Amino acid sequence: MASVQMKKNYRCVPSLQQFYSGGPFVVASDCSFIACACGEAVKIVDSANASIRATIEGDTEAITALALSPDDKLLFSAGHSRQIRVWDLSTMKSVRSWKGHDGPVMGIACHGSGGLLATAGADRKVLVWDVDGGFCTHYFKGHKGVVTSIVFHPDTNKMLLFSGSDDATVRVWDLVAKKCIATLERHFSAVTSLAVSEDGWTLLSAGRDKVVNLWDLHGYVCKMTIPSYEVLEALCVIPSGTQFSSFLSSYSQQIGKDRNGSSAIYFVTVGERGIVRIWNSERAICLYEQKSSDVTVTSDADESKRGFIAATMLPLDQGLLCVTADQQFLYYIPVEHPEEKFKLVLSKRLIGYNEEILDMKFLGEEEKFLAVATNLEQIRVYDLESMSCAYVLTGHTEIVLSLDTCISRSGRTLIVTGSKDNTVRLWDSESRNCIGIGTGHMGGVGAVALSKKWKNFFVTGSSDRTIKVWNLDGISDDMDQPVNLKAKAVVAAHDKDINSLAVAPNDSLVCSGSQDRTACVWRLPNLVSVVVLKGHKRGIWSVEFSPVDQCVITASGDKTIKIWAIADGSCLKTFEGHTSSVLRASFLTRGTQLVSCGADGLVKLWTVKTNECIATYDQHEDKAWALAIGKKTEMFATGGSDAVVNLWYDSTAADKEEAFRKEEEGVLKGQELENAVLDADYTKAIQIAFELRRPHKLFELFAELCGKRGVDYQMEKALRAVGKEEFHLLLEYVREWNTKPKLCHVAQYVLFQVFNILPPTQILEIGGIEEFLEGLIPYSQRHFSRIDRLVRSTFLVDYTLTGMSVIEPNIQAAEPKESSHIPTNVKDDDIVLLSEQAEKEQQQTPEVLKERTSSKKRKSKQANKPSDRSHKKVKGAASTSAAAIPLQAYNSSFL
């Protein structure tokens, strides 16, 4: 048998995150991303896989309106705070913001030129703004209710603006004349959506009065009213030259509902019924209507989460996008159908909000799908490649608490779910139908487990404290109607709710974990008690059999994980490390490792042999309720109360290879660095030292540079080759060097050169410059104080030694200075006499000089005279000033 490769690290990929909480959204002109309102923030979401590209944090109020500029470079947002903000999507920063409305902004529209922005408010006003200047260009009043929708005329040459309101009217505003040129009154309820035809001469309006009105923009009269018999939330015109229009044209001609050469307008309506309908304006007929809704209704009594709330035709002929009240994005494309000639097919479903994730499992042999149970009555199955919801299983009337999956003996994937409605359901993933229903529990079914070997039964545990074994014999895969499942064994297992169940790999045993702090092992199929596992101090949330040993793992609310021997019920090992309840634990790597997640949001990887936690990951902001292990790939998924699903991939081999590659690259770079030092190529050497992150070597290079001739040029040349990130790193190194007196001289000189090279504006742009200065200034002040004390000490030493006549002034050195300080009023003859006298003194014999010196010493032994004191003071002052010159020069170079 091949040796087991222990896993040391996992790479987390946030695959499913909350990105839409309801409200406004806007699609990019190339369909590459969607900007969605998510509470107080705006999420920029990739349309391909629902991954979040960026998050724009707003203010403390909810976002109520969004719009994009025609080039997708600017995003406009507004909300209950009345603040209108302009965001640059390249930097994700606010360019400008202003306030103009007295209430929340309910709608935003950007002109086709990108220079004007129109806002509709709850204060019954319509305002038009200059985008670049942020000032108001038009101020329109006239509506008697909240302005709910606003749209510019698509032709940029026609400066018209349309607005719809709760007062059941549509107003047309002329931006040139700055007034309302028409009030369109045909609705009897709030106007919810507006659209303009391609030719620009027909306005379509939809409202909650269940009709669509078509208005002629030549005379601003209503030319047609089309009843829809449902409350409408959105309508959109289908542009010509798309798949939709070609299908519709051919379909209309086939059924004889379209005249040759007619200028019919095709448009889509969506509303409370949750179905898409396509209309032809020529005869006011519905060309297409969905037979069944793709909207998953949570319950019959909950009307707030039923139907569509918005729809838009995607650019570049990419289909139709409809948004549901329960935060789902449904993508439709038209296809040919043999019976209907034309049909809308749901191509992709993106879930904006999953609520709390309770349980999940991988599906199929290839494990390309993930079944997720949330705080809803449905089970959502996700495609892991695109993270779109492949399909939804509906049937339960209460939230789904648990699920399990297996591959049947016929090769089909089965899903069993337990719900709070006291029932258990069996699903076929290929037909996406429910093929069996089990009733009999008196409480919510909180735990289910399918057979591992024979795949002919499953076990359920309930809050009624009982365990039931259900038989799958006689269940066929091609059943149209679900059958009633029969329980072949029942036992009253625990004193409190049952939280978890696990079936042994050989189908001989089942283990149950309960809130009564015990786990019980039962023999199948008759549920005979084998052993009771006691030792936890809190309820048990998870149980699982080892794939190789006769033992069971349990995770408990007492923050521990325990491994138990099935033979005698003894506790073999205890794992401690979580800071809160451990909610899930599973075996990895053929039973040699564990992975666990808990209420602290942590995911931990353990080694069974050493009881050691080798990795801890903090990728959840709340409780991590769900853990799914891929049996084939041993990747795993975690989900929790933060509505986030994280996929974890084994990166041990990749990390090892990356470490080896970095080590090899480091050796080559190190040799290159040594070669550059030998060649005295300091610029290249410093660059390589930065790449290798070697601050000690960098200091040695700078110190060596300081001892070279032409140090300023060499230093400037080396620093100019440094990038922005390297400058940030260099300042951190300088801050560390500056803390040590032995290294501060080089640090200060490097800092001096950096400040000479970089302009102040660029210095301020360096990240963390404030923290850097806070750490640099105190030590620099300390160094300058120390230098100042040293300078003053040298003055005192010079004065003392001169006063003691230990040192004598240098006469020869002083002569040129004395000659240089001769007053300008001295005559040339006097200068000549002085020079001749100096020459005579130099020509005197050594004996005469010796005699003069001895006479001076005799005089100094006499009593202190005022003249001698004054002479010594002058000598001391002269020596002090002479000594101060080089020290001041040193001090200036230090600065």
Helices and strands as residue ranges (DSSP letters): E 10-16, E 25-27, E 33-38, E 41-46, E 52-57, E 63-68, E 74-79, E 83-88, E 93-99, E 105-110, E 116-121, E 125-130, E 136-141, E 147-152, E 160-165, E 169-174, E 179-185, E 191-196, E 202-207, E 211-216, E 221-227, E 232-237, H 243-254, E 266-271, E 277-280, E 285-289, E 308-313, E 320-324, E 328-335, E 343-351, E 357-363, E 369-374, E 379-383, E 389-393, E 400-407, E 413-419, E 423-428, E 433-439, E 445-450, E 457-462, E 466-471, E 483-484, E 487-492, E 498-503, E 509-514, E 518-523, E 528-534, E 540-545, E 551-556, E 560-565, E 571-576, E 582-588, E 593-598, E 602-607, E 612-618, E 626-629, E 636-639, E 645-650, H 652-678, H 682-692, H 695-706, H 711-720, H 724-737, H 744-757, H 760-765, H 769-803, H 811-820, H 828-843, H 846-861, H 866-894
